[in-house]
Amino acid sequence: MSEPDARALTVRADTSVCQGHQLCQGEAPDVFGFDEAADVVVVLDSHPAESLRHAVTQAVHYCPAFALSLEED
C-alpha cells in the first residue's frame, strides 16, 4: 500500500505581533530569519520542504507571541 502524497506547507508570520524572541530562528534557521532593524521575524522560505516539517512545527508551537502559523495546502 502506498503512502499518500505529502501536502505542501505554507508558513506565515504576523509581524504585528512578533516580539523578537527569535525562538523560531533557533528551531528552523533555514525557514526563519530576523530583521534586526525592525526587531521581527522574517520568513525566508514560505513553502519549506517536507523534510523541514518537524522543525517548522516546533517553531510555530514554541513562538511565545503566537506570531507564526503553518498551513497545509
C-alpha distances in whole Angstrom, upper triangle without the diagonal:
4,7,9,12,15,18,22,24,28,30,34,37,40,43,45,44,43,46,45,44,41,39,36,37,37,33,32,35,33,33,36,39,43,46,49,51,49,48,45,41,40,36,36,32,31,28,27,24,21,22,25,23,24,28,28,27,30,32,32,32,35,37,40,41,38,39,35,32,28,27,23,23
4,7,9,12,15,18,21,24,27,31,34,37,40,42,41,40,43,42,41,38,36,33,34,34,31,29,32,30,29,33,36,39,42,45,48,46,45,42,38,37,33,32,29,28,24,23,20,17,19,22,20,22,25,25,25,27,30,29,30,33,35,38,39,36,36,32,29,26,24,20,20
4,6,9,12,15,17,21,24,27,30,33,36,39,38,37,39,39,37,35,32,30,31,31,27,26,29,27,26,29,33,36,39,42,44,43,41,38,34,33,30,29,26,25,21,20,17,14,16,18,17,18,22,22,21,24,26,26,26,29,31,34,35,32,32,28,26,22,20,17,17
4,6,9,12,15,18,21,25,28,31,34,36,35,35,37,37,36,34,31,28,30,30,27,25,28,26,25,28,31,35,37,41,43,41,40,36,33,31,28,27,24,22,19,18,16,13,15,18,16,18,21,21,20,23,25,24,25,28,30,33,33,30,30,26,23,20,17,14,14
4,6,9,12,16,19,22,26,29,32,34,34,33,35,35,34,32,30,27,28,28,25,23,25,23,22,25,29,32,35,38,40,38,37,34,30,28,25,24,21,19,16,15,13,11,13,16,14,17,20,19,19,22,23,23,24,27,28,32,32,29,28,25,22,18,16,12,12
4,7,9,13,15,19,22,25,28,31,30,29,32,31,30,28,26,23,24,25,21,19,22,20,18,22,25,28,31,34,36,35,34,30,26,25,21,21,17,16,13,12,10,7,10,12,10,13,16,15,15,18,20,19,20,23,25,28,28,25,25,21,18,14,13,9,10
4,6,10,13,16,20,22,25,28,27,27,30,29,29,27,25,22,23,24,21,19,21,19,17,20,24,27,29,33,34,32,32,28,24,23,19,20,16,14,11,11,10,8,12,13,10,14,16,14,14,18,19,17,19,22,23,26,26,23,22,19,15,12,9,6,6
4,7,10,13,17,20,23,25,25,24,27,27,27,24,23,20,21,22,19,17,19,17,14,17,21,24,26,29,31,29,29,25,22,20,16,16,12,10,7,8,8,7,11,11,10,13,15,13,13,17,17,16,19,21,22,25,25,21,20,17,14,10,8,6,5
4,7,10,13,17,19,22,22,21,24,23,23,21,20,16,17,19,16,14,16,14,12,14,18,20,23,26,28,26,25,22,18,17,13,14,10,8,5,6,8,7,11,10,8,11,12,9,10,14,14,13,15,18,18,21,21,18,17,13,10,7,6,5,6
4,7,10,13,16,19,19,18,21,21,21,19,19,15,16,19,16,14,16,14,11,13,16,18,20,24,25,23,22,19,16,14,10,12,9,5,5,7,10,11,14,12,10,13,13,10,11,14,13,12,15,17,16,20,19,16,14,11,8,6,5,6,7
4,7,10,13,16,15,14,18,17,18,16,15,12,13,16,14,12,13,12,9,9,13,15,17,20,22,20,19,15,12,11,7,10,8,5,6,8,11,12,14,11,10,13,12,8,10,12,10,9,13,14,13,16,15,13,11,7,6,5,7,9,11
4,7,9,12,12,12,15,15,16,15,15,12,14,17,15,13,15,14,11,10,13,14,15,19,20,17,17,13,10,9,7,10,10,7,9,11,15,16,18,15,14,16,15,11,12,14,12,10,13,15,12,15,13,11,8,6,5,6,8,11,13
4,6,9,9,8,12,12,13,12,13,10,12,15,15,13,14,15,11,9,11,11,13,16,17,14,13,9,7,8,7,11,11,9,12,14,17,19,20,17,16,17,15,12,13,14,11,9,13,13,10,13,11,9,6,5,6,9,11,15,17
4,5,6,6,10,12,14,14,15,13,15,18,18,17,18,18,15,13,14,13,13,16,17,13,13,9,9,10,10,14,15,13,16,17,21,22,24,20,19,20,19,15,16,17,14,12,14,15,11,13,10,8,5,6,8,12,14,17,19
4,5,5,8,9,12,12,14,13,14,17,18,17,17,18,15,12,12,11,10,13,13,9,9,6,7,8,10,14,15,14,18,19,23,24,25,22,21,22,20,17,18,18,15,14,16,16,12,13,10,10,7,9,12,15,17,21,22
4,6,9,11,14,15,17,16,17,20,21,21,21,22,19,16,16,14,13,15,14,11,11,9,10,12,14,17,19,17,21,22,26,27,29,25,24,25,23,20,20,21,18,16,18,17,14,14,10,11,8,11,13,17,19,23,24
4,6,9,11,13,14,14,16,19,19,19,20,21,18,16,16,14,14,16,16,12,11,9,10,13,14,18,20,18,21,22,26,27,28,24,23,23,21,18,18,18,15,13,15,14,11,10,6,8,6,9,12,16,18,22,24
4,6,8,9,11,11,12,15,16,16,16,18,16,12,12,11,11,13,13,10,8,6,7,10,12,15,17,17,20,20,24,25,25,22,21,21,19,16,17,16,13,12,14,12,9,9,6,8,5,8,12,15,18,22,24
4,6,8,10,11,13,15,16,17,17,20,18,14,14,11,12,12,13,10,7,7,9,12,15,18,20,20,23,23,26,27,27,23,23,23,20,18,19,17,14,14,15,13,9,8,6,10,8,11,15,18,22,25,27
4,5,8,10,10,12,14,15,14,17,15,12,11,8,9,9,11,9,5,5,7,10,13,16,18,19,22,21,25,26,26,22,22,22,18,17,18,17,13,14,15,13,10,10,9,12,10,12,16,19,22,25,28
4,6,8,9,10,12,14,14,17,15,12,12,10,12,11,14,13,9,8,9,12,14,17,19,20,22,21,24,25,24,21,21,20,17,16,17,14,11,12,13,10,8,8,9,11,11,12,16,18,22,25,28
4,5,5,7,9,10,10,13,12,9,8,7,10,11,14,13,9,8,7,10,12,13,16,17,19,18,21,22,21,17,18,17,14,13,15,13,9,11,13,10,8,10,11,12,11,12,15,17,21,23,26
4,5,5,6,9,10,13,12,9,10,10,14,14,18,16,13,11,10,12,13,15,16,17,19,17,20,20,19,16,16,14,11,11,12,10,7,9,10,7,6,8,10,11,11,11,14,16,19,22,25
4,5,5,6,7,10,9,6,8,9,13,15,18,16,13,11,8,10,10,12,13,13,15,14,16,17,16,13,13,12,9,8,10,8,4,7,9,7,7,10,11,11,10,9,11,12,16,19,21
4,5,5,5,8,7,5,6,7,11,13,16,15,13,11,8,9,9,10,12,14,16,14,16,18,16,13,14,14,10,10,12,11,8,11,13,11,10,13,14,14,13,12,14,15,18,21,23
4,6,6,10,10,8,9,11,14,15,19,18,15,14,11,13,13,13,15,17,18,16,17,18,16,13,15,13,9,10,13,10,8,12,13,10,11,13,15,16,15,14,16,17,20,22,25
4,6,9,9,9,11,13,17,18,21,21,18,16,13,14,13,13,14,15,16,13,15,15,13,10,11,9,6,7,9,7,5,9,10,9,10,13,15,15,15,13,14,14,18,19,22
4,6,6,6,9,12,15,17,21,20,18,15,12,12,10,10,10,12,13,10,12,13,11,8,9,9,5,6,9,8,7,10,12,11,12,15,17,16,15,12,14,13,16,17,20
4,5,5,6,10,13,15,18,18,16,14,11,11,10,9,10,13,14,11,13,15,13,10,13,13,9,9,13,12,10,13,15,14,14,17,18,18,16,14,16,16,19,20,22
4,6,8,11,15,17,20,20,18,16,13,11,9,7,7,10,11,8,10,13,11,9,12,13,10,9,13,13,12,14,17,17,16,20,20,20,18,15,16,15,18,19,20
4,7,10,13,16,19,18,17,14,10,9,6,5,5,7,9,7,10,12,12,8,10,12,9,7,11,12,10,11,15,15,14,18,18,16,14,12,13,12,14,16,17
4,7,10,13,16,15,13,10,7,6,5,5,7,9,11,10,13,15,15,12,13,14,11,9,12,12,9,11,14,13,12,15,15,14,12,10,12,13,16,18,20
4,7,10,12,12,11,9,6,5,6,6,9,12,14,13,16,19,18,15,17,17,14,13,16,15,12,14,17,16,14,16,16,16,14,13,15,16,19,21,23
4,6,9,9,7,6,5,5,8,9,13,14,17,17,20,22,22,18,20,20,17,15,18,17,14,15,18,16,14,16,15,16,13,13,16,18,21,24,25
4,6,6,6,5,6,6,10,11,15,16,19,19,23,25,25,22,23,24,20,19,21,21,17,18,21,19,16,18,16,18,15,15,18,20,23,26,27
4,6,5,7,9,10,14,14,18,20,23,23,26,28,28,24,26,26,22,21,24,22,19,20,23,20,18,18,17,19,17,18,21,23,26,29,31
4,6,8,11,11,15,16,20,21,25,25,28,31,31,27,28,29,25,24,26,25,22,22,25,23,20,20,19,21,18,20,23,25,28,31,32
4,6,9,10,14,15,19,19,23,24,27,29,30,26,27,27,24,22,24,24,20,20,23,21,18,18,16,18,15,17,20,23,25,28,30
4,7,10,13,15,19,19,23,23,26,28,28,24,25,25,22,20,22,21,17,18,20,18,15,15,13,16,13,15,19,21,24,28,29
4,7,10,13,15,16,19,20,23,25,25,21,22,22,19,17,19,18,14,15,17,16,12,13,11,13,10,11,15,18,21,24,26
4,7,9,12,12,16,16,19,21,21,18,18,19,16,13,16,15,11,12,15,14,11,13,11,12,9,9,12,15,18,21,22
4,6,9,10,13,14,17,20,20,17,18,19,16,13,16,17,13,13,17,16,14,16,15,15,11,11,13,14,17,20,21
4,6,6,10,10,14,16,17,14,15,16,14,11,14,15,12,12,16,16,14,17,16,15,11,10,11,12,14,16,17
4,6,9,9,12,15,16,13,15,17,14,12,15,16,14,15,18,18,17,20,19,18,15,13,14,14,16,18,18
4,5,6,9,12,13,11,12,15,13,11,14,16,13,14,18,18,17,21,20,19,16,13,13,12,13,15,15
4,6,10,12,14,12,12,15,14,11,13,15,13,13,17,18,17,20,19,17,14,11,11,9,10,12,12
4,7,9,11,10,10,14,13,11,13,16,15,14,18,19,19,22,22,19,17,14,12,10,10,10,10
4,7,8,6,8,11,10,8,11,14,13,13,16,18,18,22,22,19,18,14,13,10,11,11,12
4,5,6,7,10,11,10,12,15,15,16,18,20,20,24,25,22,21,17,16,13,13,12,13
4,5,5,8,10,10,11,14,15,15,17,19,20,24,25,22,21,18,16,12,12,11,12
4,6,7,9,10,11,13,14,16,17,19,20,24,25,23,22,19,17,14,15,14,16
4,6,5,6,8,10,11,12,14,15,17,20,21,19,19,15,14,12,14,13,15
4,6,5,6,9,10,11,12,14,16,19,20,18,17,14,12,9,11,10,13
4,6,5,6,9,10,10,12,14,18,20,17,18,14,13,11,13,13,16
4,5,5,6,9,10,11,12,16,18,16,16,13,13,11,14,15,18
4,5,5,6,9,10,11,15,15,13,13,10,9,8,11,12,15
4,5,5,6,9,10,14,15,12,13,10,9,7,10,11,15
4,5,5,6,9,12,14,12,13,11,11,10,14,15,19
4,5,5,6,10,11,10,10,8,9,10,13,16,19
4,6,5,9,10,7,8,5,6,7,11,14,17
4,6,8,10,8,10,8,9,10,13,15,19
4,6,9,8,10,9,11,13,16,19,22
4,5,5,7,7,10,12,16,19,22
4,6,8,10,12,15,19,22,25
4,5,8,11,15,18,21,24
4,6,8,11,14,18,21
4,7,11,14,17,20
4,7,10,14,16
4,7,10,13
4,7,10
4,6
4
